[in-house]
């Protein structure tokens, strides 16, 4: 069975917030020759605010934070709240050209989707029933489907991790067509791109740096809080030469110096947990950065809300 790609067309000039939602017949983007995102221009920022298309030089890493340094708290203000699909088991989130790219998990339910930030509407959806993705599942002996994890944007490719399959799925940015898989060892949790290299977590206290073309490891660093290792590093976002990380089943977000691995700052997002969340696995997970406004977008697994947050970035 072919992978399903569902797209809701967007009419230029309409202001989404001023329009009531209506029913639109889903269409197959691949048969229209359309695109989900407009073609990058020299003025368009790359995901995570690391570089611009015209300037491939990544933002330089911050001054090294010495191992053993106690992290400082980060204050934040909720600027706005937006709807979020409660059926989305969020594993990865990034912001690009006014839209979200979101990776969701759960075996047999994982997908890659493009989402309207204002309405929460899913504009495009690619499931894992692509024949090539199914072939990967069968080759690694997983019975119930691949489990989607973190996602990063590199040029015009979306690279999506899987949890235990050891394969990263590569999708075309404009069509969400599956292109290839990249093999790695161990588990895949979070992923972000700093403009020159990929940063990956696997649930341990280590971050692995990878070549964005080959996915080969190029180095690693252990993350420490006041000198002590911090494990369960999960969803990642690369911002201004630093790595922001969720901790699995913890409401704190860490700001990590990628040179030393030391946690320089901590954002406690406990107050963002919505009333009535089911608990258990429905935890804070999802960090996206808008390089134009400097704001963060934060959500959780199966949360009904996505927060737009202003933070004094370090």
C-alpha positions as CSV (number, residue, x, y, z in Angstrom):
1,X,0.0,0.0,0.0
2,X,1.3,3.4,-0.9
3,X,2.1,5.9,1.8
4,X,-0.7,8.4,2.4
5,X,0.0,12.1,1.8
6,X,-2.9,14.3,2.7
7,X,-2.8,18.0,1.9
8,X,-5.2,20.8,2.5
9,X,-4.5,23.6,0.0
10,X,-3.8,27.1,1.4
11,X,-5.1,30.1,-0.6
12,X,-2.7,33.0,-0.8
13,X,-4.0,36.2,0.7
14,X,-6.4,34.6,3.2
15,X,-5.7,35.4,6.8
16,X,-6.2,32.1,8.7
17,X,-7.1,33.7,12.0
18,X,-10.0,35.6,10.4
19,X,-11.6,32.6,8.6
20,X,-13.8,29.9,9.9
21,X,-12.6,26.4,9.3
22,X,-14.4,24.5,6.5
23,X,-14.2,21.1,4.9
24,X,-11.7,20.7,2.1
25,X,-11.4,17.6,0.0
26,X,-7.9,16.1,0.6
27,X,-5.8,15.9,-2.5
28,X,-2.6,14.0,-3.3
29,X,0.2,16.6,-3.5
30,X,2.4,14.4,-5.6
31,X,-0.3,14.2,-8.3
32,X,-0.7,18.0,-8.4
33,X,2.9,18.8,-8.8
34,X,2.6,21.2,-5.8
35,X,4.8,21.9,-2.9
36,X,4.4,22.2,0.8
37,X,6.9,24.9,1.2
38,X,8.0,27.6,-1.2
39,X,11.5,27.4,-2.7
40,X,14.1,28.8,-0.3
41,X,15.5,32.2,-1.2
42,X,18.6,34.0,-0.1
43,X,16.6,35.8,2.6
44,X,14.9,32.7,4.0
45,X,16.3,31.5,7.4
46,X,17.2,27.8,7.8
47,X,15.5,25.8,10.5
48,X,16.8,26.3,14.0
49,X,18.2,29.8,13.1
50,X,21.6,28.4,12.4
51,X,22.4,29.9,9.1
52,X,20.8,31.5,6.0
53,X,20.6,29.8,2.6
54,X,22.9,32.5,1.2
55,X,25.5,32.0,4.0
56,X,26.3,28.4,4.8
57,X,28.6,29.4,7.7
58,X,27.1,28.1,10.9
59,X,26.6,30.3,14.0
60,X,29.7,29.8,16.1
61,X,29.5,27.9,19.3
62,X,29.4,29.9,22.5
63,X,32.3,30.4,24.8
64,X,32.9,27.0,26.4
65,X,31.0,26.5,29.7
66,X,33.4,24.7,32.1
67,X,32.3,21.3,33.3
68,X,31.1,21.6,36.9
69,X,29.4,25.0,36.4
70,X,26.0,25.2,38.0
71,X,23.3,26.0,35.4
72,X,21.3,29.3,35.7
73,X,17.5,29.5,35.5
74,X,15.8,30.9,32.5
75,X,12.7,33.0,32.8
76,X,10.0,32.8,30.1
77,X,6.7,34.5,29.2
78,X,3.8,32.7,27.4
79,X,3.0,35.0,24.5
80,X,0.2,33.0,23.0
81,X,-1.4,29.5,23.0
82,X,-2.3,27.6,19.9
83,X,-4.3,24.3,19.4
84,X,-2.3,21.1,19.1
85,X,-3.6,17.7,17.8
86,X,-4.2,15.5,20.9
87,X,-3.6,12.5,18.8
88,X,-0.1,13.6,18.0
89,X,2.5,11.7,20.1
90,X,5.0,14.4,19.5
91,X,8.6,13.2,19.1
92,X,10.2,16.0,17.1
93,X,9.2,19.6,16.2
94,X,10.8,22.3,14.0
95,X,9.6,25.6,12.6
96,X,10.2,26.5,8.9
97,X,8.7,29.3,6.8
98,X,5.7,29.9,9.0
99,X,4.8,26.2,9.5
100,X,5.7,23.3,11.8
101,X,7.2,20.0,10.8
102,X,6.3,17.5,13.4
103,X,7.4,13.9,13.8
104,X,5.0,11.6,15.8
105,X,5.6,8.3,17.4
106,X,3.9,5.0,18.4
107,X,4.2,1.8,16.5
108,X,1.7,1.6,13.6
109,X,0.7,5.3,14.1
110,X,3.9,7.3,13.5
111,X,4.0,9.9,10.8
112,X,5.6,13.1,9.5
113,X,3.3,16.1,9.2
114,X,3.3,19.8,8.3
115,X,1.1,21.8,10.6
116,X,-0.4,25.3,10.6
117,X,0.8,27.0,13.8
118,X,-2.3,29.2,14.2
119,X,-5.0,26.6,13.8
120,X,-3.2,23.3,14.5
121,X,-4.6,22.0,11.2
122,X,-2.5,19.3,9.6
123,X,-1.6,20.5,6.1
124,X,0.3,17.5,4.9
125,X,0.8,14.0,6.3
126,X,3.1,11.2,5.3
127,X,2.6,7.9,7.0
128,X,5.0,5.0,7.4
129,X,3.2,2.6,5.0
130,X,5.5,3.6,2.1
131,X,6.7,0.4,0.5
132,X,10.4,1.4,1.1
133,X,9.7,2.2,4.7
134,X,7.8,-1.1,5.1
135,X,10.8,-2.9,3.6
136,X,13.1,-1.3,6.3
137,X,10.7,-2.5,9.0
138,X,10.7,-6.0,7.7
139,X,14.5,-6.1,7.3
140,X,15.1,-5.2,10.9
141,X,12.4,-7.6,12.2
142,X,10.0,-5.1,13.8
143,X,6.4,-6.4,13.7
144,X,4.2,-3.5,14.6
145,X,5.7,-0.6,12.5
146,X,8.6,1.8,12.9
147,X,8.5,4.3,15.7
148,X,9.1,7.9,14.6
149,X,11.4,10.1,16.7
150,X,13.2,13.4,16.3
151,X,13.4,15.3,13.0
152,X,15.8,17.9,11.5
153,X,16.0,19.9,8.3
154,X,19.2,19.9,6.3
155,X,18.9,21.9,3.0
156,X,15.8,20.5,1.3
157,X,15.8,17.2,3.2
158,X,13.9,16.2,6.4
159,X,15.8,13.6,8.4
160,X,13.6,11.7,10.8
161,X,14.9,9.3,13.3
162,X,13.3,6.0,14.3
163,X,13.5,4.6,17.8
164,X,14.9,1.1,17.6
165,X,15.2,0.4,13.9
166,X,18.6,2.0,13.4
167,X,17.4,3.8,10.3
168,X,16.9,7.5,9.8
169,X,14.2,8.2,7.1
170,X,15.0,11.0,4.6
171,X,12.1,12.9,3.1
172,X,12.0,15.6,0.5
173,X,11.0,18.9,2.1
174,X,8.7,20.2,-0.7
175,X,6.8,17.0,-1.5
176,X,7.4,14.7,1.5
177,X,8.4,12.0,-0.9
178,X,10.6,9.3,0.8
179,X,14.1,9.4,-0.6
180,X,16.4,7.0,1.3
181,X,17.4,5.8,4.8
182,X,20.6,6.4,6.7
183,X,21.8,3.7,9.0
184,X,23.1,4.2,12.6
185,X,23.7,2.1,15.6
186,X,21.7,2.1,18.8
187,X,18.5,4.0,19.5
188,X,17.4,7.3,18.0
189,X,15.7,9.9,20.2
190,X,16.3,13.6,19.3
191,X,17.9,15.4,16.3
192,X,18.8,18.9,15.3
193,X,21.0,20.6,12.8
194,X,23.4,23.5,13.8
195,X,24.2,24.5,10.2
196,X,27.2,22.3,9.8
197,X,26.5,19.1,11.7
198,X,23.7,17.1,13.1
199,X,23.3,16.6,16.8
200,X,21.7,13.4,18.0
201,X,20.5,12.0,21.3
202,X,19.8,8.4,22.1
203,X,18.4,8.5,25.6
204,X,21.8,8.4,27.3
205,X,23.8,11.3,28.7
206,X,25.7,11.7,25.4
207,X,25.1,13.8,22.3
208,X,26.6,12.5,19.1
209,X,27.6,14.7,16.2
210,X,27.0,13.4,12.7
211,X,27.9,14.4,9.2
212,X,24.6,15.7,7.6
213,X,25.3,13.9,4.3
214,X,26.5,10.5,5.3
215,X,25.2,10.4,8.9
216,X,28.5,9.1,10.0
217,X,29.5,10.1,13.6
218,X,32.1,12.8,13.8
219,X,32.3,13.1,17.6
220,X,30.4,13.1,20.8
221,X,30.1,14.9,24.2
222,X,28.7,13.9,27.5
223,X,26.1,16.3,29.0
224,X,26.7,17.3,32.6
225,X,24.7,19.3,35.2
226,X,27.2,20.8,37.7
227,X,29.6,18.0,36.8
228,X,27.1,15.1,37.0
229,X,25.9,13.3,33.8
230,X,22.3,13.9,32.7
231,X,20.7,11.0,31.0
232,X,17.4,10.6,29.1
233,X,18.2,13.5,26.8
234,X,15.3,13.5,24.3
235,X,14.0,16.0,21.7
236,X,16.6,18.6,20.6
237,X,16.7,22.0,19.1
238,X,19.9,23.8,17.9
239,X,19.7,27.5,18.7
240,X,22.5,30.0,18.3
241,X,25.3,27.5,18.7
242,X,23.7,25.8,21.7
243,X,21.7,22.7,22.0
244,X,18.3,22.8,23.8
245,X,17.1,19.4,25.1
246,X,14.0,17.9,26.7
247,X,14.6,15.4,29.4
248,X,12.3,12.3,29.1
249,X,9.6,12.5,31.8
250,X,11.0,15.8,33.2
251,X,9.5,19.3,32.8
252,X,12.9,21.0,32.5
253,X,14.6,22.0,29.3
254,X,18.4,22.2,29.2
255,X,20.6,24.6,27.4
256,X,23.8,22.7,26.6
257,X,27.2,24.0,25.5
258,X,28.1,21.5,22.7
259,X,31.8,22.1,23.3
260,X,32.1,21.0,26.9
261,X,28.7,19.3,27.3
262,X,28.0,21.5,30.4
263,X,24.4,22.6,31.0
264,X,24.5,26.4,31.1
265,X,20.8,27.2,31.7
266,X,17.6,25.5,32.6
267,X,14.0,26.4,31.7
268,X,11.5,24.9,34.1
269,X,8.3,24.4,32.1
270,X,6.3,22.7,34.9
271,X,3.6,25.4,34.8
272,X,2.9,24.7,31.1
273,X,1.6,21.2,31.7
274,X,-2.1,21.4,30.7
275,X,-4.9,20.4,33.1
276,X,-6.2,17.0,32.5
277,X,-3.3,15.5,30.6
278,X,-3.2,11.8,31.1
279,X,0.2,11.7,32.7
280,X,2.5,8.7,32.2
281,X,4.0,9.2,28.7
282,X,2.1,12.4,27.9
283,X,5.0,14.6,28.9
284,X,6.6,17.8,27.7
285,X,8.3,17.0,24.4
286,X,8.7,19.4,21.4
287,X,10.9,22.4,21.1
288,X,10.9,24.6,18.0
289,X,12.6,28.0,17.4
290,X,11.4,30.9,15.2
291,X,14.6,32.7,14.2
292,X,12.8,35.8,13.1
293,X,11.0,36.4,16.4
294,X,13.4,34.6,18.6
295,X,10.5,32.9,20.3
296,X,10.2,29.2,21.2
297,X,7.3,26.9,20.6
298,X,6.8,24.2,23.2
299,X,4.3,21.3,23.5
300,X,4.0,17.8,24.7
301,X,2.9,14.3,23.7
302,X,-0.8,14.3,23.0
303,X,-1.1,17.8,24.5
304,X,-4.1,19.9,23.3
305,X,-2.1,23.1,23.3
306,X,1.2,24.5,21.9
307,X,2.8,27.4,23.7
308,X,4.5,30.4,22.0
309,X,7.1,31.5,24.5
310,X,9.4,34.5,24.8
311,X,12.7,33.6,26.5
312,X,15.7,35.8,27.2
313,X,18.1,33.6,25.2
314,X,21.6,33.2,26.8
